[in-house]
Amino acid sequence: MKSVKAGLVGRECGMPPEIYTDLETHKELLLETQQSWKGCQEELRTSRAKVRELQSEYTVAEANKQAQLRDIGETRVRLADLSQKYDRSKGTIEELRAEIRQYEEQYDWQYSTQAGANAEATEPEVKARSVRQPFERVAEDEERSEVSSPSQAHSRTTVCEEVVDPRAREADRVDVAGWPKPGNFRVWRMSLTDKVVAAAARPQTAFRWITMLNKSGVSYEEMADTSFESRVSFATLDAKLSSALTSVAPSDFLRQAQAKKAEALTTGTMVTGRQILWLIDQHFKMTESDRSIYDTEHIFAVALRGDNLQVFVSMWDNVLVSLGTENRPAPNILETFVRQLRRSKRMEADMAYYDRLPAGHADRTY
């Protein structure tokens, strides 16, 4: 049919039929090519859209990569800084260990120098003497300060001269464990002394400063001075002590303290922390008739903590003094002292010696 049409059209146009047939074929091919071209253009547009999408994703990925690289760089810097701090900490630890070894050597030397004086004493007596000697040295030094003239007090060098650590800092406050009851006042008082010493930047000197209240005949007026022997000032520590004591005092005592403060204001002075503590000591001052409030229960309350033999022996002796000679406990109750010493690592050798002694031996006794 197509060839017949081509022959008729070709005769009308004066064109050979085969040429007209080829022309029609080429037209059809051209239409197909145009349709294919349109399809290719559509695919090209789709491909370009995908390329733009991929370029956008690449840009985001590249930005994330740069951010991660910056984070890695900052992390490396922090690691280097932490490494330097760690190295400095190791140096500080080594310095502290060296100081500890130095203190241990000093302790061993002091303990060995006592061996000659204690050569004829029994082993328990040697240990007990080494525990009490620091307190005896402080008492002897205070006696010397009492008999010396004011001019000598500034020029002498005391036995307990303290080596000040430049890194030591005074605490922000003095912790006071509430207001005491008459039955536990002595224990509270000793605990307060420990708290004041612990808060001070110069603990040894602060101990002597606060224990001046324990001297016989000390007056309220003497405690107005916040320094120790006019050489070391404890003004800030005294103010913290005053604030801590008044914060726990009951209303009846506060009225007495407020009256003293009003009296001091008339002379342009202030009531010191040691003066308030002096008033507390007078408030709880015990007479012979008051000793009955102490009984054997207070002995059982005295315990060895942290292997601190000095504090334990001091608290034990204070309770016995409070009981008085007429109320001295029975020997079996005094064995509480021995049971507490069995908990001490430092007393293991002495307690082993004690246990080896037969019953009735002169050394096997309180």
Order of alpha helices (4+ residues) and beta strands (2+ residues): alpha-alpha-alpha-alpha-alpha-alpha-beta-beta-alpha-alpha-alpha-alpha-alpha-alpha-alpha
